[in-house]
């Protein structure tokens, strides 16, 4: 299976799975939803493993840059968002919640954990990838 | 960096799609390389040169001081 065929099959499968999930949720058939999700994942991974021509270096390079760009935008955004949402709890400053809407502070806490999770995930993956693809210090 | 990929491809009577299939990349990659919007990796550059049976420098021309 080449890249073109793989992409077509993937799009058709995703559309089918999404429509099936939507219908099953609408009909409150939650078992069918779970079954559809697992079947979908299984089918897509099978199709993925049959694709011989999958790795295209230009796409990989674009994905790397996009991931880096997303990280550099997303992390400061939710980091600053967290800071602004949590300010009323610990100081006299009022930005979003005015000290009244507790749910905004809860969102702030969730954002804080998300930010920490994202930063740690990035750091861990960077550490291991740098180790895998980088040279050792004593090598010349 | 300049390249003569298009010239070599046309002289071999190959379409972008055919060349992409032979090199195991997408047609978009060939378009991007030909239009100097993407610099291929050293592996792909060697693959290209081996495919056309020429030296790598015959296809890819390094220009001092330029990123492209």
N, CA and C atoms of all chains as a GROMACS GRO file, in nm:
protein
  624
    1UNK      N    1   0.085  -0.120   0.000
    1UNK     CA    2   0.000   0.000   0.000
    1UNK      C    3   0.088   0.125   0.000
    2UNK      N    4   0.067   0.214  -0.096
    2UNK     CA    5   0.148   0.336  -0.097
    2UNK      C    6   0.083   0.446  -0.012
    3UNK      N    7   0.155   0.557  -0.002
    3UNK     CA    8   0.110   0.667   0.084
    3UNK      C    9  -0.027   0.719   0.047
    4UNK      N   10  -0.051   0.733  -0.085
    4UNK     CA   11  -0.176   0.790  -0.135
    4UNK      C   12  -0.295   0.702  -0.094
    5UNK      N   13  -0.278   0.572  -0.117
    5UNK     CA   14  -0.384   0.477  -0.086
    5UNK      C   15  -0.406   0.473   0.066
    6UNK      N   16  -0.295   0.475   0.139
    6UNK     CA   17  -0.303   0.472   0.285
    6UNK      C   18  -0.383   0.591   0.338
    7UNK      N   19  -0.354   0.710   0.283
    7UNK     CA   20  -0.423   0.830   0.328
    7UNK      C   21  -0.572   0.822   0.298
    8UNK      N   22  -0.606   0.769   0.180
    8UNK     CA   23  -0.747   0.755   0.142
    8UNK      C   24  -0.819   0.659   0.236
    9UNK      N   25  -0.757   0.544   0.259
    9UNK     CA   26  -0.817   0.443   0.347
    9UNK      C   27  -0.833   0.500   0.487
   10UNK      N   28  -0.733   0.573   0.532
   10UNK     CA   29  -0.737   0.630   0.667
   10UNK      C   30  -0.851   0.731   0.679
   11UNK      N   31  -0.867   0.816   0.578
   11UNK     CA   32  -0.975   0.917   0.583
   11UNK      C   33  -1.112   0.850   0.586
   12UNK      N   34  -1.131   0.750   0.498
   12UNK     CA   35  -1.260   0.679   0.494
   12UNK      C   36  -1.287   0.611   0.629
   13UNK      N   37  -1.184   0.544   0.682
   13UNK     CA   38  -1.202   0.473   0.810
   13UNK      C   39  -1.235   0.571   0.922
   14UNK      N   40  -1.165   0.684   0.925
   14UNK     CA   41  -1.189   0.783   1.032
   14UNK      C   42  -1.330   0.840   1.021
   15UNK      N   43  -1.375   0.870   0.899
   15UNK     CA   44  -1.511   0.923   0.880
   15UNK      C   45  -1.614   0.820   0.929
   16UNK      N   46  -1.591   0.693   0.891
   16UNK     CA   47  -1.683   0.587   0.932
   16UNK      C   48  -1.686   0.573   1.084
   17UNK      N   49  -1.569   0.572   1.144
   17UNK     CA   50  -1.560   0.554   1.290
   17UNK      C   51  -1.626   0.671   1.363
   18UNK      N   52  -1.598   0.793   1.317
   18UNK     CA   53  -1.656   0.911   1.382
   18UNK      C   54  -1.808   0.910   1.371
   19UNK      N   55  -1.860   0.875   1.252
   19UNK     CA   56  -2.006   0.873   1.236
   19UNK      C   57  -2.069   0.764   1.323
   20UNK      N   58  -2.001   0.649   1.332
   20UNK     CA   59  -2.053   0.540   1.416
   20UNK      C   60  -2.052   0.580   1.564
   21UNK      N   61  -1.945   0.646   1.605
   21UNK     CA   62  -1.936   0.691   1.745
   21UNK      C   63  -2.045   0.794   1.774
   22UNK      N   64  -2.065   0.888   1.680
   22UNK     CA   65  -2.168   0.990   1.699
   22UNK      C   66  -2.306   0.927   1.713
   23UNK      N   67  -2.336   0.833   1.623
   23UNK     CA   68  -2.467   0.767   1.628
   23UNK      C   69  -2.483   0.689   1.757
   24UNK      N   70  -2.379   0.616   1.796
   24UNK     CA   71  -2.390   0.534   1.917
   24UNK      C   72  -2.404   0.619   2.042
   25UNK      N   73  -2.336   0.735   2.045
   25UNK     CA   74  -2.352   0.824   2.160
   25UNK      C   75  -2.493   0.882   2.161
   26UNK      N   76  -2.540   0.919   2.042
   26UNK     CA   77  -2.674   0.978   2.027
   26UNK      C   78  -2.782   0.879   2.073
   27UNK      N   79  -2.759   0.750   2.043
   27UNK     CA   80  -2.855   0.646   2.082
   27UNK      C   81  -2.827   0.588   2.221
   28UNK      N   82  -2.726   0.644   2.287
   28UNK     CA   83  -2.684   0.601   2.421
   28UNK      C   84  -2.641   0.454   2.425
   29UNK      N   85  -2.577   0.411   2.318
   29UNK     CA   86  -2.525   0.274   2.314
   29UNK      C   87  -2.375   0.281   2.345
   30UNK      N   88  -2.343   0.294   2.474
   30UNK     CA   89  -2.206   0.320   2.512
   30UNK      C   90  -2.112   0.202   2.489
   31UNK      N   91  -2.168   0.082   2.496
   31UNK     CA   92  -2.087  -0.037   2.469
   31UNK      C   93  -2.040  -0.037   2.323
   32UNK      N   94  -2.133   0.003   2.236
   32UNK     CA   95  -2.098   0.011   2.093
   32UNK      C   96  -1.990   0.118   2.070
   33UNK      N   97  -2.001   0.228   2.144
   33UNK     CA   98  -1.901   0.336   2.133
   33UNK      C   99  -1.762   0.284   2.167
   34UNK      N  100  -1.754   0.214   2.282
   34UNK     CA  101  -1.624   0.161   2.326
   34UNK      C  102  -1.571   0.060   2.224
   35UNK      N  103  -1.663  -0.028   2.180
   35UNK     CA  104  -1.626  -0.131   2.082
   35UNK      C  105  -1.576  -0.065   1.952
   36UNK      N  106  -1.646   0.041   1.909
   36UNK     CA  107  -1.607   0.112   1.786
   36UNK      C  108  -1.469   0.174   1.801
   37UNK      N  109  -1.444   0.236   1.917
   37UNK     CA  110  -1.314   0.300   1.939
   37UNK      C  111  -1.201   0.197   1.930
   38UNK      N  112  -1.220   0.083   2.000
   38UNK     CA  113  -1.115  -0.020   2.000
   38UNK      C  114  -1.096  -0.080   1.862
   39UNK      N  115  -1.209  -0.106   1.794
   39UNK     CA  116  -1.199  -0.162   1.658
   39UNK      C  117  -1.129  -0.064   1.565
   40UNK      N  118  -1.165   0.064   1.580
   40UNK     CA  119  -1.106   0.168   1.498
   40UNK      C  120  -0.956   0.177   1.517
   41UNK      N  121  -0.912   0.176   1.644
   41UNK     CA  122  -0.769   0.182   1.675
   41UNK      C  123  -0.696   0.061   1.614
   42UNK      N  124  -0.759  -0.057   1.631
   42UNK     CA  125  -0.700  -0.181   1.579
   42UNK      C  126  -0.688  -0.175   1.427
   43UNK      N  127  -0.797  -0.133   1.361
   43UNK     CA  128  -0.798  -0.127   1.215
   43UNK      C  129  -0.694  -0.027   1.164
   44UNK      N  130  -0.691   0.091   1.225
   44UNK     CA  131  -0.597   0.194   1.180
   44UNK      C  132  -0.452   0.151   1.202
   45UNK      N  133  -0.426   0.081   1.314
   45UNK     CA  134  -0.288   0.036   1.336
   45UNK      C  135  -0.250  -0.074   1.237
   46UNK      N  136  -0.348  -0.158   1.199
   46UNK     CA  137  -0.322  -0.262   1.098
   46UNK      C  138  -0.290  -0.199   0.963
   47UNK      N  139  -0.371  -0.102   0.925
   47UNK     CA  140  -0.350  -0.031   0.798
   47UNK      C  141  -0.214   0.040   0.801
   48UNK      N  142  -0.183   0.099   0.916
   48UNK     CA  143  -0.058   0.171   0.934
   48UNK      C  144   0.061   0.078   0.915
   49UNK      N  145   0.053  -0.043   0.971
   49UNK     CA  146   0.165  -0.136   0.961
   49UNK      C  147   0.182  -0.190   0.819
   50UNK      N  148   0.075  -0.186   0.738
   50UNK     CA  149   0.085  -0.234   0.600
   50UNK      C  150   0.139  -0.129   0.504
   51UNK      N  151   0.149  -0.007   0.552
   51UNK     CA  152   0.194   0.101   0.465
   51UNK      C  153   0.347   0.101   0.458
   52UNK      N  154   0.400   0.063   0.341
   52UNK     CA  155   0.545   0.051   0.327
   52UNK      C  156   0.612   0.187   0.308
   53UNK      N  157   0.538   0.278   0.250
   53UNK     CA  158   0.598   0.403   0.206
   53UNK      C  159   0.567   0.520   0.300
   54UNK      N  160   0.556   0.486   0.428
   54UNK     CA  161   0.499   0.584   0.520
   54UNK      C  162   0.593   0.700   0.554
   55UNK      N  163   0.722   0.672   0.574
   55UNK     CA  164   0.812   0.775   0.624
   55UNK      C  165   0.856   0.866   0.511
   56UNK      N  166   0.809   0.986   0.515
   56UNK     CA  167   0.852   1.086   0.420
   56UNK      C  168   0.926   1.191   0.500
   57UNK      N  169   1.054   1.210   0.469
   57UNK     CA  170   1.138   1.294   0.556
   57UNK      C  171   1.093   1.439   0.561
   58UNK      N  172   1.035   1.490   0.450
   58UNK     CA  173   0.988   1.628   0.452
   58UNK      C  174   0.872   1.643   0.550
   59UNK      N  175   0.781   1.543   0.548
   59UNK     CA  176   0.668   1.547   0.641
   59UNK      C  177   0.716   1.538   0.785
   60UNK      N  178   0.817   1.450   0.808
   60UNK     CA  179   0.872   1.436   0.943
   60UNK      C  180   0.933   1.568   0.990
   61UNK      N  181   1.004   1.632   0.898
   61UNK     CA  182   1.068   1.758   0.935
   61UNK      C  183   0.963   1.866   0.965
   62UNK      N  184   0.854   1.866   0.885
   62UNK     CA  185   0.746   1.962   0.910
   62UNK      C  186   0.679   1.932   1.045
   63UNK      N  187   0.659   1.800   1.071
   63UNK     CA  188   0.597   1.761   1.199
   63UNK      C  189   0.683   1.805   1.317
   64UNK      N  190   0.815   1.788   1.304
   64UNK     CA  191   0.906   1.831   1.411
   64UNK      C  192   0.893   1.980   1.438
   65UNK      N  193   0.894   2.057   1.327
   65UNK     CA  194   0.887   2.202   1.341
   65UNK      C  195   0.752   2.244   1.399
   66UNK      N  196   0.644   2.175   1.351
   66UNK     CA  197   0.510   2.208   1.400
   66UNK      C  198   0.497   2.177   1.548
   67UNK      N  199   0.555   2.062   1.591
   67UNK     CA  200   0.548   2.023   1.732
   67UNK      C  201   0.624   2.124   1.818
   68UNK      N  202   0.739   2.166   1.768
   68UNK     CA  203   0.820   2.263   1.841
   68UNK      C  204   0.747   2.398   1.851
   69UNK      N  205   0.687   2.437   1.740
   69UNK     CA  206   0.614   2.564   1.734
   69UNK      C  207   0.492   2.559   1.827
   70UNK      N  208   0.419   2.446   1.823
   70UNK     CA  209   0.302   2.429   1.909
   70UNK      C  210   0.342   2.438   2.055
   71UNK      N  211   0.451   2.369   2.088
   71UNK     CA  212   0.499   2.370   2.226
   71UNK      C  213   0.536   2.512   2.269
   72UNK      N  214   0.609   2.581   2.181
   72UNK     CA  215   0.657   2.715   2.219
   72UNK      C  216   0.542   2.815   2.232
   73UNK      N  217   0.428   2.790   2.165
   73UNK     CA  218   0.314   2.880   2.176
   73UNK      C  219   0.222   2.836   2.291
   74UNK      N  220   0.194   2.705   2.295
   74UNK     CA  221   0.095   2.652   2.388
   74UNK      C  222   0.139   2.666   2.534
   75UNK      N  223   0.264   2.631   2.560
   75UNK     CA  224   0.311   2.632   2.699
   75UNK      C  225   0.307   2.772   2.762
   76UNK      N  226   0.366   2.874   2.700
   76UNK     CA  227   0.354   3.006   2.762
   76UNK      C  228   0.210   3.055   2.772
   77UNK      N  229   0.126   3.019   2.672
   77UNK     CA  230  -0.012   3.065   2.675
   77UNK      C  231  -0.085   3.008   2.797
   78UNK      N  232  -0.079   2.875   2.815
   78UNK     CA  233  -0.151   2.821   2.931
   78UNK      C  234  -0.079   2.854   3.061
   79UNK      N  235   0.053   2.874   3.053
   79UNK     CA  236   0.127   2.915   3.172
   79UNK      C  237   0.083   3.052   3.220
   80UNK      N  238   0.076   3.147   3.128
   80UNK     CA  239   0.032   3.283   3.162
   80UNK      C  240  -0.116   3.281   3.203
   81UNK      N  241  -0.196   3.200   3.129
   81UNK     CA  242  -0.338   3.186   3.162
   81UNK      C  243  -0.356   3.137   3.304
   82UNK      N  244  -0.278   3.037   3.342
   82UNK     CA  245  -0.283   2.982   3.477
   82UNK      C  246  -0.250   3.089   3.580
   83UNK      N  247  -0.145   3.161   3.551
   83UNK     CA  248  -0.101   3.266   3.643
   83UNK      C  249  -0.211   3.370   3.665
   84UNK      N  250  -0.273   3.414   3.553
   84UNK     CA  251  -0.377   3.516   3.563
   84UNK      C  252  -0.502   3.462   3.634
   85UNK      N  253  -0.533   3.334   3.610
   85UNK     CA  254  -0.652   3.276   3.675
   85UNK      C  255  -0.632   3.254   3.824
   86UNK      N  256  -0.508   3.228   3.863
   86UNK     CA  257  -0.482   3.196   4.004
   86UNK      C  258  -0.449   3.317   4.089
   87UNK      N  259  -0.423   3.430   4.024
   87UNK     CA  260  -0.386   3.551   4.099
   87UNK      C  261  -0.484   3.586   4.213
   88UNK      N  262  -0.617   3.586   4.189
   88UNK     CA  263  -0.708   3.629   4.296
   88UNK      C  264  -0.698   3.547   4.423
   89UNK      N  265  -0.654   3.423   4.413
   89UNK     CA  266  -0.646   3.338   4.531
   89UNK      C  267  -0.536   3.383   4.626
   90UNK      N  268  -0.431   3.436   4.571
   90UNK     CA  269  -0.315   3.461   4.655
   90UNK      C  270  -0.276   3.608   4.668
   91UNK      N  271  -0.347   3.695   4.603
   91UNK     CA  272  -0.309   3.836   4.614
   91UNK      C  273  -0.432   3.924   4.600
   92UNK      N  274  -0.410   4.051   4.613
   92UNK     CA  275  -0.522   4.144   4.599
   92UNK      C  276  -0.554   4.178   4.454
   93UNK      N  277  -0.468   4.134   4.365
   93UNK     CA  278  -0.488   4.164   4.222
   93UNK      C  279  -0.608   4.088   4.168
   94UNK      N  280  -0.682   4.151   4.079
   94UNK     CA  281  -0.796   4.083   4.018
   94UNK      C  282  -0.784   4.090   3.866
   95UNK      N  283  -0.779   3.976   3.804
   95UNK     CA  284  -0.767   3.975   3.659
   95UNK      C  285  -0.893   3.917   3.594
   96UNK      N  286  -0.915   3.789   3.611
   96UNK     CA  287  -1.032   3.726   3.549
   96UNK      C  288  -1.146   3.701   3.647
   97UNK      N  289  -1.112   3.638   3.758
   97UNK     CA  290  -1.219   3.585   3.842
   97UNK      C  291  -1.277   3.686   3.940
   98UNK      N  292  -1.207   3.798   3.965
   98UNK     CA  293  -1.252   3.897   4.062
   98UNK      C  294  -1.267   3.839   4.202
   99UNK      N  295  -1.209   3.721   4.222
   99UNK     CA  296  -1.220   3.656   4.351
   99UNK      C  297  -1.356   3.597   4.379
  100UNK      N  298  -1.444   3.596   4.280
  100UNK     CA  299  -1.581   3.548   4.303
  100UNK      C  300  -1.607   3.412   4.240
  101UNK      N  301  -1.553   3.394   4.119
  101UNK     CA  302  -1.586   3.272   4.046
  101UNK      C  303  -1.482   3.164   4.073
  102UNK      N  304  -1.520   3.073   4.162
  102UNK     CA  305  -1.424   2.971   4.203
  102UNK      C  306  -1.390   2.875   4.090
  103UNK      N  307  -1.484   2.855   3.998
  103UNK     CA  308  -1.459   2.758   3.891
  103UNK      C  309  -1.344   2.804   3.802
  104UNK      N  310  -1.327   2.938   3.792
  104UNK     CA  311  -1.215   2.989   3.713
  104UNK      C  312  -1.082   2.953   3.778
  105UNK      N  313  -1.082   2.956   3.912
  105UNK     CA  314  -0.960   2.917   3.983
  105UNK      C  315  -0.933   2.768   3.964
  106UNK      N  316  -1.043   2.691   3.959
  106UNK     CA  317  -1.025   2.547   3.935
  106UNK      C  318  -0.965   2.523   3.797
  107UNK      N  319  -1.014   2.600   3.699
  107UNK     CA  320  -0.957   2.589   3.564
  107UNK      C  321  -0.808   2.625   3.569
  108UNK      N  322  -0.778   2.729   3.648
  108UNK     CA  323  -0.638   2.770   3.665
  108UNK      C  324  -0.553   2.658   3.719
  109UNK      N  325  -0.607   2.585   3.817
  109UNK     CA  326  -0.531   2.474   3.876
  109UNK      C  327  -0.510   2.363   3.772
  110UNK      N  328  -0.618   2.335   3.697
  110UNK     CA  329  -0.606   2.233   3.592
  110UNK      C  330  -0.501   2.275   3.489
  111UNK      N  331  -0.505   2.402   3.451
  111UNK     CA  332  -0.407   2.456   3.356
  111UNK      C  333  -0.265   2.442   3.411
  112UNK      N  334  -0.252   2.468   3.541
  112UNK     CA  335  -0.120   2.460   3.603
  112UNK      C  336  -0.064   2.319   3.591
  113UNK      N  337  -0.148   2.219   3.620
  113UNK     CA  338  -0.104   2.081   3.607
  113UNK      C  339  -0.073   2.046   3.463
  114UNK      N  340  -0.160   2.097   3.373
  114UNK     CA  341  -0.137   2.072   3.229
  114UNK      C  342  -0.004   2.129   3.184
  115UNK      N  343   0.024   2.250   3.229
  115UNK     CA  344   0.151   2.315   3.192
  115UNK      C  345   0.269   2.232   3.242
  116UNK      N  346   0.259   2.191   3.369
  116UNK     CA  347   0.368   2.112   3.427
  116UNK      C  348   0.384   1.980   3.353
  117UNK      N  349   0.269   1.918   3.319
  117UNK     CA  350   0.272   1.791   3.248
  117UNK      C  351   0.339   1.807   3.111
  118UNK      N  352   0.300   1.916   3.043
  118UNK     CA  353   0.354   1.942   2.909
  118UNK      C  354   0.504   1.967   2.914
  119UNK      N  355   0.546   2.049   3.011
  119UNK     CA  356   0.688   2.081   3.023
  119UNK      C  357   0.767   1.955   3.058
  120UNK      N  358   0.713   1.875   3.154
  120UNK     CA  359   0.788   1.754   3.191
  120UNK      C  360   0.793   1.655   3.076
  121UNK      N  361   0.682   1.642   3.003
  121UNK     CA  362   0.679   1.550   2.888
  121UNK      C  363   0.782   1.591   2.784
  122UNK      N  364   0.785   1.721   2.756
  122UNK     CA  365   0.879   1.775   2.658
  122UNK      C  366   1.023   1.750   2.704
  123UNK      N  367   1.048   1.779   2.835
  123UNK     CA  368   1.184   1.763   2.888
  123UNK      C  369   1.228   1.618   2.884
  124UNK      N  370   1.138   1.527   2.926
  124UNK     CA  371   1.173   1.384   2.929
  124UNK      C  372   1.199   1.334   2.787
  125UNK      N  373   1.106   1.368   2.695
  125UNK     CA  374   1.124   1.319   2.558
  125UNK      C  375   1.249   1.380   2.496
  126UNK      N  376   1.276   1.507   2.527
  126UNK     CA  377   1.397   1.573   2.475
  126UNK      C  378   1.522   1.503   2.527
  127UNK      N  379   1.521   1.472   2.658
  127UNK     CA  380   1.635   1.406   2.722
  127UNK      C  381   1.666   1.273   2.655
  128UNK      N  382   1.561   1.192   2.637
  128UNK     CA  383   1.583   1.059   2.580
  128UNK      C  384   1.617   1.065   2.431
  129UNK      N  385   1.551   1.156   2.359
  129UNK     CA  386   1.581   1.167   2.215
  129UNK      C  387   1.721   1.222   2.192
  130UNK      N  388   1.762   1.317   2.279
  130UNK     CA  389   1.898   1.372   2.268
  130UNK      C  390   2.001   1.264   2.296
  131UNK      N  391   1.968   1.176   2.392
  131UNK     CA  392   2.056   1.066   2.426
  131UNK      C  393   2.064   0.966   2.311
  132UNK      N  394   1.948   0.942   2.248
  132UNK     CA  395   1.942   0.843   2.140
  132UNK      C  396   2.014   0.894   2.015
  133UNK      N  397   1.991   1.019   1.980
  133UNK     CA  398   2.045   1.071   1.853
  133UNK      C  399   2.171   1.155   1.870
  134UNK      N  400   2.210   1.185   1.994
  134UNK     CA  401   2.326   1.270   2.016
  134UNK      C  402   2.452   1.189   2.036
  135UNK      N  403   2.567   1.256   2.024
  135UNK     CA  404   2.695   1.189   2.047
  135UNK      C  405   2.732   1.194   2.194
  136UNK      N  406   2.819   1.100   2.235
  136UNK     CA  407   2.864   1.101   2.374
  136UNK      C  408   2.974   1.205   2.391
  137UNK      N  409   2.996   1.246   2.518
  137UNK     CA  410   3.092   1.356   2.543
  137UNK      C  411   3.234   1.317   2.510
  138UNK      N  412   3.271   1.188   2.534
  138UNK     CA  413   3.410   1.148   2.512
  138UNK      C  414   3.440   1.114   2.365
  139UNK      N  415   3.334   1.117   2.281
  139UNK     CA  416   3.356   1.087   2.139
  139UNK      C  417   3.413   1.209   2.068
  140UNK      N  418   3.503   1.183   1.972
  140UNK     CA  419   3.555   1.296   1.896
  140UNK      C  420   3.505   1.292   1.753
  141UNK      N  421   2.171   2.668  -0.138
  141UNK     CA  422   2.191   2.543  -0.212
  141UNK      C  423   2.100   2.539  -0.335
  142UNK      N  424   2.163   2.515  -0.449
  142UNK     CA  425   2.085   2.501  -0.572
  142UNK      C  426   2.084   2.354  -0.612
  143UNK      N  427   1.989   2.316  -0.693
  143UNK     CA  428   1.994   2.178  -0.742
  143UNK      C  429   1.943   2.166  -0.886
  144UNK      N  430   1.988   2.057  -0.949
  144UNK     CA  431   1.951   2.033  -1.089
  144UNK      C  432   1.859   1.912  -1.101
  145UNK      N  433   1.784   1.889  -0.996
  145UNK     CA  434   1.699   1.769  -0.994
  145UNK      C  435   1.599   1.768  -1.109
  146UNK      N  436   1.541   1.881  -1.135
  146UNK     CA  437   1.439   1.889  -1.240
  146UNK      C  438   1.500   1.853  -1.377
  147UNK      N  439   1.621   1.905  -1.401
  147UNK     CA  440   1.688   1.878  -1.529
  147UNK      C  441   1.711   1.728  -1.545
  148UNK      N  442   1.764   1.666  -1.438
  148UNK     CA  443   1.791   1.522  -1.443
  148UNK      C  444   1.663   1.442  -1.458
  149UNK      N  445   1.559   1.485  -1.390
  149UNK     CA  446   1.432   1.413  -1.397
  149UNK      C  447   1.373   1.421  -1.538
  150UNK      N  448   1.377   1.541  -1.596
  150UNK     CA  449   1.319   1.560  -1.729
  150UNK      C  450   1.400   1.484  -1.834
  151UNK      N  451   1.534   1.483  -1.818
  151UNK     CA  452   1.615   1.409  -1.917
  151UNK      C  453   1.589   1.259  -1.911
  152UNK      N  454   1.546   1.212  -1.798
  152UNK     CA  455   1.514   1.068  -1.784
  152UNK      C  456   1.367   1.040  -1.817
  153UNK      N  457   1.297   1.142  -1.862
  153UNK     CA  458   1.153   1.130  -1.895
  153UNK      C  459   1.068   1.076  -1.780
  154UNK      N  460   1.095   1.129  -1.662
  154UNK     CA  461   1.019   1.084  -1.545
  154UNK      C  462   0.926   1.195  -1.497
  155UNK      N  463   0.811   1.155  -1.451
  155UNK     CA  464   0.723   1.255  -1.388
  155UNK      C  465   0.763   1.267  -1.241
  156UNK      N  466   0.714   1.370  -1.176
  156UNK     CA  467   0.745   1.389  -1.034
  156UNK      C  468   0.692   1.271  -0.953
  157UNK      N  469   0.575   1.224  -0.991
  157UNK     CA  470   0.512   1.111  -0.923
  157UNK      C  471   0.597   0.985  -0.935
  158UNK      N  472   0.647   0.959  -1.057
  158UNK     CA  473   0.729   0.839  -1.079
  158UNK      C  474   0.859   0.846  -1.000
  159UNK      N  475   0.923   0.962  -1.002
  159UNK     CA  476   1.048   0.978  -0.929
  159UNK      C  477   1.023   0.961  -0.778
  160UNK      N  478   0.913   1.019  -0.732
  160UNK     CA  479   0.878   1.009  -0.590
  160UNK      C  480   0.859   0.863  -0.550
  161UNK      N  481   0.790   0.788  -0.635
  161UNK     CA  482   0.768   0.645  -0.606
  161UNK      C  483   0.900   0.568  -0.601
  162UNK      N  484   0.989   0.601  -0.694
  162UNK     CA  485   1.118   0.530  -0.699
  162UNK      C  486   1.206   0.563  -0.578
  163UNK      N  487   1.193   0.686  -0.530
  163UNK     CA  488   1.278   0.726  -0.416
  163UNK      C  489   1.210   0.700  -0.281
  164UNK      N  490   1.083   0.664  -0.285
  164UNK     CA  491   1.012   0.636  -0.160
  164UNK      C  492   0.975   0.760  -0.082
  165UNK      N  493   0.946   0.867  -0.154
  165UNK     CA  494   0.901   0.991  -0.088
  165UNK      C  495   0.771   1.038  -0.156
  166UNK      N  496   0.714   1.145  -0.104
  166UNK     CA  497   0.591   1.194  -0.166
  166UNK      C  498   0.624   1.289  -0.282
  167UNK      N  499   0.524   1.310  -0.368
  167UNK     CA  500   0.544   1.401  -0.482
  167UNK      C  501   0.571   1.543  -0.433
  168UNK      N  502   0.508   1.577  -0.320
  168UNK     CA  503   0.528   1.711  -0.263
  168UNK      C  504   0.675   1.734  -0.227
  169UNK      N  505   0.740   1.627  -0.182
  169UNK     CA  506   0.882   1.640  -0.147
  169UNK      C  507   0.965   1.671  -0.271
  170UNK      N  508   0.934   1.601  -0.382
  170UNK     CA  509   1.006   1.627  -0.507
  170UNK      C  510   0.981   1.772  -0.552
  171UNK      N  511   0.854   1.815  -0.546
  171UNK     CA  512   0.820   1.953  -0.585
  171UNK      C  513   0.899   2.052  -0.499
  172UNK      N  514   0.902   2.025  -0.368
  172UNK     CA  515   0.970   2.116  -0.275
  172UNK      C  516   1.120   2.122  -0.300
  173UNK      N  517   1.178   2.006  -0.332
  173UNK     CA  518   1.324   2.004  -0.359
  173UNK      C  519   1.352   2.078  -0.490
  174UNK      N  520   1.272   2.049  -0.592
  174UNK     CA  521   1.295   2.113  -0.723
  174UNK      C  522   1.282   2.265  -0.716
  175UNK      N  523   1.190   2.310  -0.632
  175UNK     CA  524   1.170   2.455  -0.624
  175UNK      C  525   1.254   2.519  -0.512
  176UNK      N  526   1.351   2.441  -0.462
  176UNK     CA  527   1.445   2.490  -0.359
  176UNK      C  528   1.377   2.535  -0.229
  177UNK      N  529   1.262   2.478  -0.202
  177UNK     CA  530   1.195   2.514  -0.077
  177UNK      C  531   1.227   2.415   0.035
  178UNK      N  532   1.288   2.305  -0.001
  178UNK     CA  533   1.323   2.205   0.100
  178UNK      C  534   1.459   2.144   0.068
  179UNK      N  535   1.543   2.138   0.170
  179UNK     CA  536   1.674   2.075   0.154
  179UNK      C  537   1.664   1.930   0.197
  180UNK      N  538   1.692   1.836   0.106
  180UNK     CA  539   1.679   1.695   0.146
  180UNK      C  540   1.788   1.654   0.243
  181UNK      N  541   1.762   1.546   0.314
  181UNK     CA  542   1.863   1.492   0.406
  181UNK      C  543   1.976   1.433   0.322
  182UNK      N  544   2.088   1.406   0.386
  182UNK     CA  545   2.202   1.350   0.315
  182UNK      C  546   2.167   1.213   0.256
  183UNK      N  547   2.083   1.138   0.328
  183UNK     CA  548   2.043   1.005   0.279
  183UNK      C  549   1.964   1.018   0.150
  184UNK      N  550   1.867   1.108   0.151
  184UNK     CA  551   1.785   1.125   0.030
  184UNK      C  552   1.869   1.181  -0.084
  185UNK      N  553   1.961   1.272  -0.051
  185UNK     CA  554   2.048   1.329  -0.154
  185UNK      C  555   2.132   1.219  -0.220
  186UNK      N  556   2.183   1.127  -0.138
  186UNK     CA  557   2.260   1.014  -0.193
  186UNK      C  558   2.171   0.921  -0.274
  187UNK      N  559   2.050   0.899  -0.223
  187UNK     CA  560   1.955   0.814  -0.296
  187UNK      C  561   1.931   0.870  -0.435
  188UNK      N  562   1.913   1.002  -0.441
  188UNK     CA  563   1.887   1.070  -0.568
  188UNK      C  564   2.009   1.054  -0.662
  189UNK      N  565   2.127   1.078  -0.605
  189UNK     CA  566   2.246   1.071  -0.689
  189UNK      C  567   2.272   0.928  -0.738
  190UNK      N  568   2.246   0.830  -0.652
  190UNK     CA  569   2.262   0.689  -0.692
  190UNK      C  570   2.159   0.655  -0.800
  191UNK      N  571   2.039   0.706  -0.782
  191UNK     CA  572   1.933   0.677  -0.880
  191UNK      C  573   1.970   0.731  -1.018
  192UNK      N  574   2.024   0.851  -1.023
  192UNK     CA  575   2.060   0.911  -1.153
  192UNK      C  576   2.202   0.873  -1.197
  193UNK      N  577   2.270   0.795  -1.116
  193UNK     CA  578   2.408   0.748  -1.144
  193UNK      C  579   2.504   0.864  -1.170
  194UNK      N  580   2.497   0.963  -1.086
  194UNK     CA  581   2.590   1.076  -1.094
  194UNK      C  582   2.642   1.108  -0.954
  195UNK      N  583   2.738   1.197  -0.948
  195UNK     CA  584   2.787   1.238  -0.817
  195UNK      C  585   2.687   1.332  -0.751
  196UNK      N  586   2.691   1.334  -0.622
  196UNK     CA  587   2.597   1.418  -0.546
  196UNK      C  588   2.614   1.567  -0.581
  197UNK      N  589   2.742   1.605  -0.609
  197UNK     CA  590   2.770   1.745  -0.641
  197UNK      C  591   2.717   1.785  -0.778
  198UNK      N  592   2.691   1.685  -0.862
  198UNK     CA  593   2.635   1.717  -0.995
  198UNK      C  594   2.490   1.763  -0.983
  199UNK      N  595   2.422   1.714  -0.882
  199UNK     CA  596   2.281   1.751  -0.864
  199UNK      C  597   2.267   1.867  -0.766
  200UNK      N  598   2.338   1.857  -0.655
  200UNK     CA  599   2.324   1.961  -0.552
  200UNK      C  600   2.449   2.050  -0.553
  201UNK      N  601   2.424   2.177  -0.573
  201UNK     CA  602   2.536   2.271  -0.582
  201UNK      C  603   2.536   2.361  -0.459
  202UNK      N  604   2.644   2.351  -0.384
  202UNK     CA  605   2.654   2.432  -0.264
  202UNK      C  606   2.697   2.575  -0.299
  203UNK      N  607   2.618   2.670  -0.248
  203UNK     CA  608   2.655   2.810  -0.271
  203UNK      C  609   2.696   2.871  -0.138
  204UNK      N  610   2.814   2.922  -0.134
  204UNK     CA  611   2.869   2.974  -0.008
  204UNK      C  612   2.784   3.088   0.049
  205UNK      N  613   2.754   3.074   0.179
  205UNK     CA  614   2.684   3.182   0.248
  205UNK      C  615   2.533   3.177   0.240
  206UNK      N  616   2.480   3.084   0.162
  206UNK     CA  617   2.334   3.077   0.149
  206UNK      C  618   2.277   2.959   0.223
  207UNK      N  619   2.163   2.979   0.285
  207UNK     CA  620   2.097   2.869   0.353
  207UNK      C  621   2.022   2.780   0.254
  208UNK      N  622   1.976   2.844   0.149
  208UNK     CA  623   1.893   2.770   0.054
  208UNK      C  624   1.977   2.697  -0.048
   0.00000   0.00000   0.00000
